[in-house]
Amino acid sequence: MAQLFFKYGAMNSGKTIEILKVAHNYEEQNKPVVLMTSGLDTRDEIGIVSSRIGLRREAIPIFHDTNIYDTVSEMDDKPYCILVDESQFLEQAHVVQFARIVDELDIPVMAFGLKNDFKNELFEGSKYLLLYADKIEELKTICWFCHKKATMNLRMDNNKPVYTGEQIQIGGNEAYYPVCRKHYVNPPLSNRKDEENV
């Protein structure tokens, strides 16, 4: 029986690597998958699932007006699984469409993304995935500044933390650090800068 999975984690928790690994495992058994990603993610190219270690694959981009249910139901070959990267950028309607794909087409959907933004507010996609998902799993990573688990994303600008601004600003290690709650509030940035200059 198909299920809707939401696998979330802070920045650098290996979400994209996990997607590519799952896709490889299915395809190694001759079970085709469909990869999708948000059309908002332009770090590499639109419609590309790309990891920081250099692995990348083409994917179907999801935009505001994308009807995911129609896209999948009209496919000639039914996929064994749908894998979604950057799912925090989904809209409520997209999440509902993924739930319909699971319930009506009996295709499992695994969505990977951030849970909270740099202000510690839920993204729209994450909020509705937390509500609709059959299974929720946290992918763990450690704080940029200590050994504790990272649960938050610290936005940076010129080595200074940013706590206000637009929710969506595409970026990687140059713009965001995975951090624990303590270092989200009080990041030891002067120590970090000194270490980098040694």
Solvent accessible surface area in square Angstrom, and as a share of the most:
residue,aa,sasa,rsa
1,M,225,1.01
2,A,13,0.10
3,Q,56,0.25
4,L,3,0.01
5,F,41,0.17
6,F,0,0.00
7,K,26,0.11
8,Y,35,0.13
9,G,5,0.04
10,A,9,0.07
11,M,21,0.09
12,N,32,0.17
13,S,16,0.10
14,G,29,0.28
15,K,26,0.11
16,T,21,0.12
17,I,61,0.31
18,E,39,0.18
19,I,1,0.00
20,L,16,0.08
21,K,103,0.44
22,V,18,0.10
23,A,0,0.00
24,H,106,0.47
25,N,68,0.35
26,Y,51,0.19
27,E,64,0.28
28,E,123,0.55
29,Q,111,0.49
30,N,134,0.69
31,K,68,0.29
32,P,66,0.42
33,V,17,0.10
34,V,19,0.11
35,L,9,0.05
36,M,1,0.00
37,T,1,0.01
38,S,4,0.02
39,G,6,0.06
40,L,89,0.44
41,D,13,0.07
42,T,77,0.45
43,R,115,0.42
44,D,60,0.31
45,E,95,0.43
46,I,93,0.47
47,G,6,0.06
48,I,19,0.10
49,V,1,0.01
50,S,40,0.26
51,S,13,0.09
52,R,147,0.54
53,I,130,0.66
54,G,56,0.54
55,L,96,0.48
56,R,110,0.40
57,R,82,0.30
58,E,144,0.65
59,A,16,0.12
60,I,57,0.29
61,P,40,0.25
62,I,8,0.04
63,F,90,0.38
64,H,144,0.64
65,D,124,0.65
66,T,25,0.14
67,N,65,0.34
68,I,0,0.00
69,Y,29,0.11
70,D,61,0.32
71,T,46,0.27
72,V,5,0.03
73,S,54,0.35
74,E,132,0.59
75,M,55,0.24
76,D,147,0.76
77,D,111,0.57
78,K,118,0.50
79,P,6,0.04
80,Y,110,0.42
81,C,0,0.00
82,I,0,0.00
83,L,1,0.00
84,V,0,0.00
85,D,7,0.04
86,E,20,0.09
87,S,0,0.00
88,Q,5,0.02
89,F,31,0.13
90,L,3,0.02
91,E,50,0.22
92,Q,73,0.33
93,A,56,0.43
94,H,6,0.03
95,V,0,0.00
96,V,51,0.29
97,Q,28,0.12
98,F,0,0.00
99,A,15,0.11
100,R,97,0.35
101,I,0,0.00
102,V,6,0.03
103,D,115,0.59
104,E,100,0.45
105,L,44,0.22
106,D,80,0.42
107,I,3,0.02
108,P,29,0.18
109,V,0,0.00
110,M,25,0.11
111,A,0,0.00
112,F,0,0.00
113,G,1,0.01
114,L,18,0.09
115,K,63,0.27
116,N,15,0.08
117,D,3,0.02
118,F,3,0.01
119,K,75,0.32
120,N,51,0.26
121,E,103,0.46
122,L,82,0.41
123,F,11,0.05
124,E,83,0.37
125,G,0,0.00
126,S,0,0.00
127,K,88,0.37
128,Y,38,0.14
129,L,0,0.00
130,L,52,0.26
131,L,122,0.61
132,Y,89,0.34
133,A,17,0.13
134,D,83,0.43
135,K,106,0.45
136,I,83,0.42
137,E,82,0.37
138,E,46,0.21
139,L,26,0.13
140,K,134,0.57
141,T,26,0.15
142,I,112,0.57
143,C,5,0.03
144,W,66,0.23
145,F,37,0.16
146,C,34,0.21
147,H,154,0.69
148,K,98,0.42
149,K,84,0.36
150,A,3,0.02
151,T,55,0.32
152,M,34,0.15
153,N,3,0.02
154,L,0,0.00
155,R,10,0.03
156,M,11,0.05
157,D,84,0.44
158,N,134,0.69
159,N,50,0.25
160,K,137,0.58
161,P,44,0.28
162,V,37,0.21
163,Y,80,0.30
164,T,106,0.62
165,G,44,0.43
166,E,140,0.63
167,Q,57,0.25
168,I,72,0.37
169,Q,85,0.38
170,I,55,0.28
171,G,8,0.08
172,G,11,0.10
173,N,64,0.33
174,E,135,0.60
175,A,8,0.06
176,Y,21,0.08
177,Y,23,0.09
178,P,3,0.02
179,V,0,0.00
180,C,6,0.04
181,R,171,0.63
182,K,124,0.53
183,H,21,0.09
184,Y,24,0.09
185,V,109,0.63
186,N,108,0.56
187,P,19,0.12
188,P,40,0.25
189,L,18,0.09
190,S,80,0.52
191,N,89,0.46
192,R,64,0.23
193,K,104,0.44
194,D,91,0.47
195,E,111,0.50
196,E,106,0.48
197,N,115,0.59
198,V,164,0.94
